[in-house]
Amino acid sequence: MKRFPMLITLMVFAYVLCACSNVPQAPTKTPTMSPEELMQSAQETAEALRRETETQWAIENPSPTPTDTPTPTPEPTATSAIPMIPPTATEEPRPYLRVGNTSSLVYKIGDPGNYDFRPIDNLYIEVCYTNEGSGTWNENYYCQVVRQGGSVILPDTANYLGKNVATGEKACFSFNRQGSYNTALGTQCSAFQLYTDTGAGMANGYVSVCWTIN
């Protein structure tokens, strides 16, 4: 706003110079500039002063330095939920000695598919035990007849395993019924017991096996 009064002053100054140019000059004084030249000089002077004024104003009123626009930080995107892994079921500790499933088999010696037993028939009897304990049954484990049930079963003493049986494996023992020693008819049953190598009877090691004599 300061530059406008200065421009007006310069214009008035230029007008006065023009007016003075019409005043008669002394015969001995030669005019140095024409009115047009005075006007041009005044305009150039005014323009120079205007530029100087603008420069000074710019120095005194610098434009604010533009600051960097902060880049917005991208918000984290939702990631897929990590699937929950179910805990692994831990197996219940096994006892060292445990008898699992038991089974038995009876058939006529020389004719396995014929179950029409006669008093004089010799029968094959097999008793099996599954080892479900954590320990291994060794070759000195044995099975023995503990009840004959009207027939003679051989061997009637310790029937040794003769091999090692690991966890999950099956131990089987073979016996024979001697039919010529007994002619009784009807259902006959004998019982068998599994023992450890120290002679201890094992729980669930008692098995009863039955057959019918016609």
Order of alpha helices (4+ residues) and beta strands (2+ residues): alpha-alpha-beta-beta-beta-beta-beta-beta-beta-beta
